Amino acid sequence: MPSREDPCACSPFGVSQLGSHRVILVVAATEPELTGANGVRTLACGIGPVESAATTARGLANLQPAAVLHVGIAGARTLPAPSLVIGSESVYEDAGRGGLVRERVAPDPRLLEAARRALPEAHVLPIGTSARVGGTRGCEVEAMEGFAVLRAAELAGIPAVEVRAVSNEIDEPDRARWRFDDALAALAASLPRLLAELQK
């Protein structure tokens, strides 16, 4: 199987084969967020909406997966770390409210239900996307790539869902108090359950 350093390498058919299971691409901003995604294709798409959109679009074109699972850590307003959150929709908060730019993408309903079965303890909430920390307004949960990854998947006609682990309070300025390790551990522990359910 190709290494994570070569995320766009693929078989002659454009995807890796996993027996009778559906071929899933797990996308995260950084390599540490992909820990636990064993036995499937992974793609580190980079941080922020622009980098993640461009890298994900290229990866989808090359790999042509059957589904995308987008994972990562996130900030939250009231949820404690390391709560798990399944995105009921991805909201592009940087778009404003002018109607000129697409602002929301819904996850694939079947993937959403599979994620809920795999992670019954997870909250199901909208996840806001912004290029800067604290850039969201209406969402409880904030990250920097979700809308970009799900929109790239939508444009490619590939079903997708977003799952996050909370690492910090959005308005906490002291990053020494952000619980990165706890959130990454929670995410890594959730991935085998998610993948087992999504591949059915």
Buried (B, 14 or more C-beta within 10 A) or exposed (E): EBEEEEBBEBEEEEBBEBEEBBBBBBBBBBEBBBBBBEEBBBBBBBBBBEBBBBBBBBBBEBBBBBBBBBBBBBBBEEBEBBBBBBBBBBBBBBBEEEEEEEBEBBBBEEBBBBBBEBBEEBBBBBBBBBBEBEBBEEBBBBBBBBBBBBBBBBEBEBBBBBBBBBBBBBEEEEEEEBBBEBBBBBBBBBBBBBBEBBBE
